[in-house]
Amino acid sequence: MGIPPGKGQPRQNPNPPGPGTLDPNLIHIHCPRLGGEVPLKYCLKPAQDTPCFRIMDCWWQTIDIQALLETHLQPDELQSFLKTAQPKTRLDQILDILDRLKDKPPT
């Protein structure tokens, strides 16, 4: 009699843990905005209900951040986030500042 299939052999997981099983408290990265180490959990909800606008730039080399965001956000929230997460050009930033200054009443 031989060993039944699957008995006595180490189990190998054919599918490594995906973004849905990743613990956002366990992996850290240096945050260029804060200047220190932060867990992924912070980047997912820093101070508002949406992820940090730099999350894609910071995490793309470490994990599949697009897939992770797809598991944490509703499809419409993800589309909205991806549209707003696009960095503005320097010219757009200057024009935004000028618009705000134009609307500000003189002191």
The first five atom37 places (N, CA, C, CB, O) and aatype in JSON, in Angstrom:
{
  "aatype": [12, 7, 9, 14, 14, 7, 11, 7, 5, 14, 1, 5, 2, 14, 2, 14, 14, 7, 14, 7, 16, 10, 3, 14, 2, 10, 9, 8, 9, 8, 4, 14, 1, 10, 7, 7, 6, 19, 14, 10, 11, 18, 4, 10, 11, 14, 0, 5, 3, 16, 14, 4, 13, 1, 9, 12, 3, 4, 17, 17, 5, 16, 9, 3, 9, 5, 0, 10, 10, 6, 16, 8, 10, 5, 14, 3, 6, 10, 5, 15, 13, 10, 11, 16, 0, 5, 14, 11, 16, 1, 10, 3, 5, 9, 10, 3, 9, 10, 3, 1, 10, 11, 3, 11, 14, 14, 16],
  "atom_mask": [
    [1, 1, 1, 1, 1],
    [1, 1, 1, 0, 1],
    [1, 1, 1, 1, 1],
    [1, 1, 1, 1, 1],
    [1, 1, 1, 1, 1],
    [1, 1, 1, 0, 1],
    [1, 1, 1, 1, 1],
    [1, 1, 1, 0, 1],
    [1, 1, 1, 1, 1],
    [1, 1, 1, 1, 1],
    [1, 1, 1, 1, 1],
    [1, 1, 1, 1, 1],
    [1, 1, 1, 1, 1],
    [1, 1, 1, 1, 1],
    [1, 1, 1, 1, 1],
    [1, 1, 1, 1, 1],
    [1, 1, 1, 1, 1],
    [1, 1, 1, 0, 1],
    [1, 1, 1, 1, 1],
    [1, 1, 1, 0, 1],
    [1, 1, 1, 1, 1],
    [1, 1, 1, 1, 1],
    [1, 1, 1, 1, 1],
    [1, 1, 1, 1, 1],
    [1, 1, 1, 1, 1],
    [1, 1, 1, 1, 1],
    [1, 1, 1, 1, 1],
    [1, 1, 1, 1, 1],
    [1, 1, 1, 1, 1],
    [1, 1, 1, 1, 1],
    [1, 1, 1, 1, 1],
    [1, 1, 1, 1, 1],
    [1, 1, 1, 1, 1],
    [1, 1, 1, 1, 1],
    [1, 1, 1, 0, 1],
    [1, 1, 1, 0, 1],
    [1, 1, 1, 1, 1],
    [1, 1, 1, 1, 1],
    [1, 1, 1, 1, 1],
    [1, 1, 1, 1, 1],
    [1, 1, 1, 1, 1],
    [1, 1, 1, 1, 1],
    [1, 1, 1, 1, 1],
    [1, 1, 1, 1, 1],
    [1, 1, 1, 1, 1],
    [1, 1, 1, 1, 1],
    [1, 1, 1, 1, 1],
    [1, 1, 1, 1, 1],
    [1, 1, 1, 1, 1],
    [1, 1, 1, 1, 1],
    [1, 1, 1, 1, 1],
    [1, 1, 1, 1, 1],
    [1, 1, 1, 1, 1],
    [1, 1, 1, 1, 1],
    [1, 1, 1, 1, 1],
    [1, 1, 1, 1, 1],
    [1, 1, 1, 1, 1],
    [1, 1, 1, 1, 1],
    [1, 1, 1, 1, 1],
    [1, 1, 1, 1, 1],
    [1, 1, 1, 1, 1],
    [1, 1, 1, 1, 1],
    [1, 1, 1, 1, 1],
    [1, 1, 1, 1, 1],
    [1, 1, 1, 1, 1],
    [1, 1, 1, 1, 1],
    [1, 1, 1, 1, 1],
    [1, 1, 1, 1, 1],
    [1, 1, 1, 1, 1],
    [1, 1, 1, 1, 1],
    [1, 1, 1, 1, 1],
    [1, 1, 1, 1, 1],
    [1, 1, 1, 1, 1],
    [1, 1, 1, 1, 1],
    [1, 1, 1, 1, 1],
    [1, 1, 1, 1, 1],
    [1, 1, 1, 1, 1],
    [1, 1, 1, 1, 1],
    [1, 1, 1, 1, 1],
    [1, 1, 1, 1, 1],
    [1, 1, 1, 1, 1],
    [1, 1, 1, 1, 1],
    [1, 1, 1, 1, 1],
    [1, 1, 1, 1, 1],
    [1, 1, 1, 1, 1],
    [1, 1, 1, 1, 1],
    [1, 1, 1, 1, 1],
    [1, 1, 1, 1, 1],
    [1, 1, 1, 1, 1],
    [1, 1, 1, 1, 1],
    [1, 1, 1, 1, 1],
    [1, 1, 1, 1, 1],
    [1, 1, 1, 1, 1],
    [1, 1, 1, 1, 1],
    [1, 1, 1, 1, 1],
    [1, 1, 1, 1, 1],
    [1, 1, 1, 1, 1],
    [1, 1, 1, 1, 1],
    [1, 1, 1, 1, 1],
    [1, 1, 1, 1, 1],
    [1, 1, 1, 1, 1],
    [1, 1, 1, 1, 1],
    [1, 1, 1, 1, 1],
    [1, 1, 1, 1, 1],
    [1, 1, 1, 1, 1],
    [1, 1, 1, 1, 1],
    [1, 1, 1, 1, 1]
  ],
  "atom_positions": [
    [[0.83, -1.19, 0.0], [0.0, 0.0, 0.0], [0.87, 1.25, 0.0], [-0.94, 0.0, 1.2], [1.84, 1.35, 0.75]],
    [[0.52, 2.13, -0.81], [1.28, 3.38, -0.87], [0.6, 4.46, -0.04], [0.0, 0.0, 0.0], [-0.46, 4.25, 0.54]],
    [[1.22, 5.59, -0.01], [0.66, 6.74, 0.68], [-0.44, 7.32, -0.19], [1.75, 7.82, 1.0], [-0.24, 7.56, -1.38]],
    [[-1.63, 7.54, 0.41], [-2.7, 8.14, -0.39], [-2.27, 9.49, -0.95], [-3.98, 8.31, 0.47], [-1.48, 10.21, -0.33]],
    [[-2.79, 9.82, -2.13], [-2.41, 11.11, -2.73], [-2.66, 12.26, -1.77], [-3.18, 11.34, -4.04], [-3.72, 12.33, -1.13]],
    [[-1.71, 13.14, -1.67], [-1.86, 14.31, -0.82], [-1.43, 14.08, 0.61], [0.0, 0.0, 0.0], [-1.28, 15.05, 1.36]],
    [[-1.23, 12.84, 1.04], [-0.82, 12.55, 2.41], [0.69, 12.44, 2.47], [-1.48, 11.25, 2.93], [1.31, 11.86, 1.57]],
    [[1.3, 12.97, 3.5], [2.72, 12.86, 3.69], [3.54, 13.79, 2.81], [0.0, 0.0, 0.0], [4.77, 13.73, 2.85]],
    [[2.9, 14.6, 2.05], [3.62, 15.54, 1.2], [3.28, 16.96, 1.63], [3.27, 15.31, -0.3], [2.14, 17.23, 2.02]],
    [[4.24, 17.86, 1.57], [3.91, 19.24, 1.94], [2.89, 19.8, 0.96], [5.18, 20.12, 1.97], [2.95, 19.55, -0.24]],
    [[1.96, 20.57, 1.5], [0.95, 21.2, 0.65], [1.53, 22.45, 0.03], [-0.33, 21.54, 1.45], [2.16, 23.26, 0.71]],
    [[1.33, 22.58, -1.21], [1.76, 23.79, -1.9], [0.52, 24.55, -2.33], [2.66, 23.46, -3.12], [-0.42, 23.98, -2.89]],
    [[0.54, 25.8, -2.06], [-0.58, 26.64, -2.45], [-0.39, 27.04, -3.91], [-0.7, 27.9, -1.52], [0.53, 27.8, -4.23]],
    [[-1.26, 26.53, -4.81], [-1.08, 26.87, -6.22], [-1.33, 28.35, -6.5], [-1.99, 26.04, -7.08], [-0.84, 28.88, -7.5]],
    [[-2.08, 29.01, -5.63], [-2.37, 30.42, -5.81], [-1.82, 31.2, -4.62], [-3.9, 30.66, -5.96], [-2.38, 31.11, -3.53]],
    [[-0.74, 31.94, -4.8], [-0.22, 32.73, -3.68], [-1.25, 33.76, -3.25], [1.1, 33.42, -4.07], [-2.14, 34.11, -4.03]],
    [[-1.13, 34.26, -2.02], [-2.11, 35.24, -1.54], [-2.19, 36.44, -2.47], [-1.77, 35.69, -0.13], [-1.17, 36.99, -2.88]],
    [[-3.39, 36.82, -2.79], [-3.59, 37.97, -3.66], [-3.81, 39.21, -2.84], [0.0, 0.0, 0.0], [-3.68, 39.18, -1.62]],
    [[-4.15, 40.32, -3.49], [-4.31, 41.58, -2.79], [-5.44, 41.54, -1.77], [-4.56, 42.67, -3.77], [-5.41, 42.3, -0.8]],
    [[-6.43, 40.68, -1.96], [-7.53, 40.61, -1.01], [-7.13, 39.99, 0.31], [0.0, 0.0, 0.0], [-7.78, 40.22, 1.32]],
    [[-6.05, 39.19, 0.32], [-5.61, 38.55, 1.55], [-4.38, 39.22, 2.15], [-5.31, 37.09, 1.29], [-3.88, 38.77, 3.18]],
    [[-3.9, 40.28, 1.55], [-2.74, 41.01, 2.03], [-3.13, 41.82, 3.26], [-2.17, 41.94, 0.92], [-4.13, 42.53, 3.24]],
    [[-2.35, 41.71, 4.33], [-2.64, 42.48, 5.54], [-1.97, 43.85, 5.42], [-2.13, 41.72, 6.82], [-0.75, 43.93, 5.45]],
    [[-2.75, 44.92, 5.28], [-2.19, 46.25, 5.08], [-1.44, 46.79, 6.29], [-3.27, 47.21, 4.71], [-0.79, 47.83, 6.19]],
    [[-1.52, 46.09, 7.43], [-0.77, 46.53, 8.61], [0.66, 46.0, 8.59], [-1.48, 46.07, 9.87], [1.52, 46.53, 9.3]],
    [[0.92, 44.97, 7.8], [2.21, 44.29, 7.86], [3.27, 44.83, 6.92], [2.02, 42.87, 7.58], [4.46, 44.63, 7.17]],
    [[2.89, 45.5, 5.86], [3.92, 46.01, 4.96], [3.99, 47.53, 5.09], [3.62, 45.6, 3.49], [2.98, 48.23, 5.2]],
    [[5.22, 48.02, 5.08], [5.48, 49.45, 5.26], [6.32, 49.96, 4.1], [6.2, 49.71, 6.61], [6.98, 49.2, 3.39]],
    [[6.26, 51.26, 3.94], [7.05, 51.92, 2.9], [7.39, 53.32, 3.41], [6.28, 51.97, 1.53], [6.71, 53.86, 4.27]],
    [[8.44, 53.89, 2.86], [8.8, 55.26, 3.21], [7.82, 56.21, 2.52], [10.28, 55.58, 2.81], [7.63, 56.14, 1.31]],
    [[7.22, 57.09, 3.29], [6.25, 58.05, 2.74], [6.98, 59.35, 2.41], [5.08, 58.31, 3.75], [7.53, 59.99, 3.3]],
    [[6.99, 59.74, 1.13], [7.66, 60.99, 0.77], [6.93, 62.23, 1.3], [7.79, 61.08, -0.73], [7.55, 63.29, 1.44]],
    [[5.66, 62.11, 1.58], [4.9, 63.26, 2.1], [5.15, 63.46, 3.58], [3.39, 63.07, 1.85], [5.29, 64.59, 4.05]],
    [[5.22, 62.35, 4.34], [5.39, 62.44, 5.79], [6.85, 62.34, 6.21], [4.6, 61.36, 6.47], [7.22, 62.8, 7.29]],
    [[7.68, 61.73, 5.37], [9.09, 61.63, 5.68], [9.46, 60.47, 6.59], [0.0, 0.0, 0.0], [10.55, 60.46, 7.16]],
    [[8.58, 59.49, 6.74], [8.87, 58.33, 7.59], [8.18, 57.09, 7.08], [0.0, 0.0, 0.0], [7.52, 57.12, 6.04]],
    [[8.34, 56.0, 7.81], [7.71, 54.74, 7.44], [6.23, 54.76, 7.81], [8.41, 53.56, 8.13], [5.85, 55.21, 8.89]],
    [[5.39, 54.27, 6.9], [3.96, 54.14, 7.16], [3.48, 52.8, 6.65], [3.16, 55.3, 6.5], [4.03, 52.27, 5.68]],
    [[2.45, 52.23, 7.3], [1.89, 50.98, 6.78], [0.97, 51.27, 5.6], [1.12, 50.23, 7.88], [0.47, 52.38, 5.43]],
    [[0.75, 50.26, 4.81], [-0.16, 50.39, 3.66], [-1.55, 50.84, 4.13], [-0.27, 49.05, 2.9], [-2.24, 51.56, 3.41]],
    [[-1.95, 50.42, 5.32], [-3.27, 50.79, 5.85], [-3.43, 52.31, 5.89], [-3.46, 50.2, 7.27], [-4.5, 52.82, 5.56]],
    [[-2.38, 53.02, 6.27], [-2.44, 54.48, 6.32], [-2.67, 55.05, 4.92], [-1.16, 55.06, 6.92], [-3.46, 55.98, 4.75]],
    [[-1.97, 54.5, 3.94], [-2.09, 55.01, 2.57], [-3.49, 54.78, 2.0], [-1.04, 54.35, 1.67], [-3.97, 55.55, 1.16]],
    [[-4.14, 53.71, 2.45], [-5.48, 53.41, 1.95], [-6.52, 54.4, 2.48], [-5.88, 52.0, 2.34], [-7.48, 54.71, 1.78]],
    [[-6.34, 54.91, 3.7], [-7.26, 55.9, 4.28], [-6.48, 56.83, 5.19], [-8.42, 55.2, 5.06], [-6.57, 56.7, 6.41]],
    [[-5.72, 57.78, 4.62], [-4.89, 58.65, 5.46], [-5.7, 59.56, 6.38], [-4.01, 59.48, 4.59], [-5.59, 59.43, 7.6]],
    [[-6.48, 60.44, 5.86], [-7.27, 61.35, 6.7], [-8.64, 61.58, 6.09], [-6.54, 62.68, 6.89], [-9.45, 62.34, 6.62]],
    [[-8.88, 60.94, 4.99], [-10.16, 61.06, 4.31], [-10.64, 59.67, 3.93], [-10.05, 61.99, 3.05], [-9.97, 58.68, 4.25]],
    [[-11.76, 59.58, 3.27], [-12.32, 58.28, 2.91], [-11.69, 57.67, 1.67], [-13.79, 58.4, 2.69], [-11.95, 56.51, 1.35]],
    [[-10.87, 58.43, 0.98], [-10.23, 57.92, -0.23], [-8.74, 57.69, 0.02], [-10.44, 58.9, -1.43], [-8.16, 58.31, 0.92]],
    [[-8.13, 56.82, -0.75], [-6.69, 56.59, -0.59], [-5.88, 57.85, -0.89], [-6.23, 55.45, -1.5], [-6.37, 58.78, -1.53]],
    [[-4.66, 57.85, -0.41], [-3.73, 58.95, -0.7], [-3.58, 59.08, -2.21], [-2.34, 58.72, -0.01], [-3.51, 58.08, -2.92]],
    [[-3.52, 60.3, -2.69], [-3.43, 60.51, -4.15], [-2.11, 60.0, -4.72], [-3.59, 61.99, -4.47], [-1.98, 59.86, -5.93]],
    [[-1.11, 59.72, -3.86], [0.19, 59.24, -4.34], [0.35, 57.73, -4.19], [1.31, 59.93, -3.61], [1.43, 57.2, -4.46]],
    [[-0.7, 57.03, -3.77], [-0.59, 55.61, -3.49], [-0.09, 54.81, -4.69], [-1.93, 55.07, -3.04], [0.69, 53.87, -4.52]],
    [[-0.51, 55.15, -5.87], [-0.08, 54.43, -7.07], [1.42, 54.64, -7.3], [-0.89, 54.9, -8.31], [2.14, 53.69, -7.62]],
    [[1.9, 55.86, -7.15], [3.32, 56.16, -7.36], [4.21, 55.48, -6.33], [3.54, 57.66, -7.33], [5.3, 55.01, -6.65]],
    [[3.75, 55.41, -5.1], [4.58, 54.88, -4.02], [4.62, 53.35, -3.97], [4.08, 55.39, -2.7], [5.67, 52.78, -3.66]],
    [[3.52, 52.69, -4.29], [3.43, 51.25, -4.05], [3.55, 50.39, -5.3], [2.14, 50.95, -3.39], [3.59, 49.16, -5.16]],
    [[3.61, 50.93, -6.48], [3.54, 50.12, -7.69], [4.68, 49.11, -7.8], [3.56, 51.02, -8.9], [4.49, 48.06, -8.42]],
    [[5.85, 49.38, -7.23], [6.96, 48.44, -7.32], [6.88, 47.35, -6.25], [8.27, 49.17, -7.19], [7.53, 46.32, -6.38]],
    [[6.09, 47.56, -5.21], [6.03, 46.63, -4.09], [4.91, 45.61, -4.25], [5.85, 47.39, -2.8], [5.11, 44.42, -4.03]],
    [[3.74, 46.08, -4.62], [2.56, 45.21, -4.76], [1.76, 45.62, -5.99], [1.66, 45.28, -3.48], [2.03, 46.66, -6.61]],
    [[0.8, 44.8, -6.34], [-0.12, 45.15, -7.43], [-1.17, 46.09, -6.84], [-0.78, 43.87, -8.09], [-2.25, 45.66, -6.44]],
    [[-0.84, 47.36, -6.79], [-1.69, 48.33, -6.11], [-3.01, 48.53, -6.83], [-0.96, 49.66, -6.0], [-4.03, 48.8, -6.18]],
    [[-3.03, 48.41, -8.14], [-4.3, 48.53, -8.89], [-5.28, 47.44, -8.44], [-4.05, 48.44, -10.42], [-6.45, 47.72, -8.19]],
    [[-4.8, 46.2, -8.34], [-5.66, 45.09, -7.91], [-6.1, 45.28, -6.46], [-4.94, 43.75, -8.07], [-7.24, 44.97, -6.11]],
    [[-5.21, 45.79, -5.63], [-5.58, 46.02, -4.23], [-6.67, 47.07, -4.12], [-4.35, 46.46, -3.42], [-7.62, 46.91, -3.36]],
    [[-6.54, 48.15, -4.88], [-7.56, 49.2, -4.86], [-8.9, 48.67, -5.38], [-7.11, 50.41, -5.68], [-9.96, 49.09, -4.92]],
    [[-8.84, 47.76, -6.35], [-10.07, 47.17, -6.87], [-10.79, 46.36, -5.8], [-9.78, 46.29, -8.09], [-12.02, 46.25, -5.84]],
    [[-10.06, 45.79, -4.85], [-10.7, 45.02, -3.77], [-11.19, 45.92, -2.65], [-9.73, 43.98, -3.21], [-12.1, 45.53, -1.91]],
    [[-10.62, 47.13, -2.5], [-10.98, 48.02, -1.4], [-12.02, 49.08, -1.78], [-9.75, 48.7, -0.88], [-12.66, 49.66, -0.9]],
    [[-12.18, 49.33, -3.06], [-13.1, 50.39, -3.49], [-14.19, 49.82, -4.39], [-12.33, 51.51, -4.23], [-13.97, 48.83, -5.1]],
    [[-15.34, 50.44, -4.36], [-16.41, 50.1, -5.28], [-15.98, 50.55, -6.68], [-17.78, 50.77, -4.86], [-15.17, 51.48, -6.8]],
    [[-16.5, 49.93, -7.75], [-16.07, 50.31, -9.1], [-16.2, 51.8, -9.4], [-16.87, 49.53, -10.11], [-15.3, 52.39, -10.0]],
    [[-17.31, 52.42, -9.0], [-17.47, 53.86, -9.27], [-16.5, 54.7, -8.43], [-18.92, 54.29, -8.98], [-16.01, 55.72, -8.9]],
    [[-16.21, 54.26, -7.19], [-15.24, 54.97, -6.35], [-13.83, 54.85, -6.96], [-15.24, 54.4, -4.91], [-13.07, 55.82, -6.96]],
    [[-13.51, 53.67, -7.48], [-12.21, 53.45, -8.09], [-12.03, 54.35, -9.31], [-12.03, 51.98, -8.48], [-10.99, 54.98, -9.47]],
    [[-13.04, 54.42, -10.17], [-12.94, 55.27, -11.36], [-12.78, 56.73, -10.97], [-14.18, 55.09, -12.24], [-11.98, 57.45, -11.56]],
    [[-13.55, 57.17, -9.98], [-13.45, 58.55, -9.52], [-12.06, 58.82, -8.94], [-14.53, 58.84, -8.46], [-11.46, 59.87, -9.21]],
    [[-11.55, 57.87, -8.14], [-10.22, 58.04, -7.56], [-9.15, 58.1, -8.63], [-9.93, 56.9, -6.59], [-8.26, 58.95, -8.58]],
    [[-9.23, 57.21, -9.61], [-8.21, 57.19, -10.67], [-8.21, 58.49, -11.48], [-8.44, 56.0, -11.6], [-7.16, 58.94, -11.93]],
    [[-9.38, 59.09, -11.66], [-9.45, 60.36, -12.38], [-8.82, 61.49, -11.57], [-10.91, 60.7, -12.71], [-8.09, 62.32, -12.11]],
    [[-9.1, 61.51, -10.25], [-8.58, 62.59, -9.42], [-7.14, 62.36, -8.99], [-9.44, 62.76, -8.2], [-6.46, 63.31, -8.61]],
    [[-6.67, 61.13, -9.05], [-5.3, 60.82, -8.62], [-4.26, 61.2, -9.67], [-5.17, 59.36, -8.29], [-3.06, 61.16, -9.4]],
    [[-4.72, 61.56, -10.86], [-3.77, 61.97, -11.89], [-3.12, 63.27, -11.44], [-4.48, 62.13, -13.28], [-3.81, 64.24, -11.15]],
    [[-1.8, 63.29, -11.38], [-1.13, 64.51, -10.93], [-1.35, 65.66, -11.9], [0.37, 64.27, -10.75], [-1.36, 65.48, -13.12]],
    [[-1.54, 66.84, -11.33], [-1.71, 68.02, -12.16], [-0.35, 68.5, -12.63], [-2.45, 69.15, -11.38], [0.66, 68.34, -11.94]],
    [[-0.35, 69.07, -13.81], [0.9, 69.65, -14.3], [1.19, 70.92, -13.51], [0.81, 69.95, -15.83], [0.3, 71.47, -12.86]],
    [[2.4, 71.36, -13.56], [2.77, 72.58, -12.84], [1.94, 73.76, -13.33], [4.28, 72.88, -13.01], [1.55, 74.62, -12.54]],
    [[1.67, 73.81, -14.63], [0.86, 74.89, -15.17], [-0.56, 74.84, -14.6], [0.82, 74.81, -16.71], [-1.12, 75.88, -14.25]],
    [[-1.15, 73.63, -14.51], [-2.49, 73.51, -13.93], [-2.5, 73.97, -12.47], [-2.97, 72.06, -14.02], [-3.45, 74.62, -12.04]],
    [[-1.46, 73.64, -11.73], [-1.38, 74.07, -10.33], [-1.32, 75.59, -10.22], [-0.15, 73.45, -9.65], [-1.98, 76.18, -9.37]],
    [[-0.52, 76.22, -11.09], [-0.4, 77.68, -11.08], [-1.74, 78.32, -11.44], [0.7, 78.15, -12.06], [-2.15, 79.3, -10.82]],
    [[-2.41, 77.78, -12.45], [-3.71, 78.33, -12.85], [-4.75, 78.17, -11.74], [-4.2, 77.64, -14.14], [-5.58, 79.06, -11.54]],
    [[-4.72, 77.06, -11.02], [-5.63, 76.88, -9.88], [-5.38, 77.93, -8.8], [-5.48, 75.47, -9.28], [-6.32, 78.5, -8.24]],
    [[-4.12, 78.18, -8.51], [-3.77, 79.19, -7.5], [-4.25, 80.57, -7.96], [-2.24, 79.21, -7.24], [-4.79, 81.33, -7.16]],
    [[-4.04, 80.9, -9.23], [-4.48, 82.19, -9.75], [-6.0, 82.32, -9.68], [-4.01, 82.37, -11.19], [-6.51, 83.39, -9.35]],
    [[-6.73, 81.25, -9.98], [-8.19, 81.29, -9.87], [-8.63, 81.53, -8.44], [-8.8, 79.99, -10.4], [-9.56, 82.3, -8.2]],
    [[-7.98, 80.88, -7.49], [-8.34, 81.09, -6.09], [-8.03, 82.5, -5.64], [-7.62, 80.09, -5.19], [-8.81, 83.11, -4.9]],
    [[-6.91, 83.04, -6.1], [-6.55, 84.42, -5.73], [-7.49, 85.43, -6.36], [-5.11, 84.72, -6.15], [-7.81, 86.45, -5.75]],
    [[-7.93, 85.14, -7.57], [-8.85, 86.04, -8.27], [-10.19, 86.1, -7.55], [-9.05, 85.58, -9.73], [-10.81, 87.16, -7.48]],
    [[-10.64, 84.97, -7.0], [-11.93, 84.92, -6.32], [-11.85, 85.46, -4.88], [-12.44, 83.48, -6.3], [-12.89, 85.73, -4.27]],
    [[-10.66, 85.61, -4.35], [-10.48, 86.08, -2.98], [-10.72, 87.59, -2.92], [-9.07, 85.72, -2.45], [-10.16, 88.35, -3.72]],
    [[-11.54, 88.04, -1.96], [-11.77, 89.49, -1.87], [-10.51, 90.2, -1.37], [-12.98, 89.8, -0.93], [-9.76, 89.65, -0.57]],
    [[-10.3, 91.42, -1.85], [-9.11, 92.18, -1.41], [-9.2, 92.51, 0.08], [-8.96, 93.49, -2.24], [-10.29, 92.7, 0.63]],
    [[-8.04, 92.57, 0.7], [-8.03, 92.88, 2.14], [-7.56, 94.26, 2.41], [-7.16, 91.92, 2.89], [-7.48, 94.68, 3.56]]
  ]
}
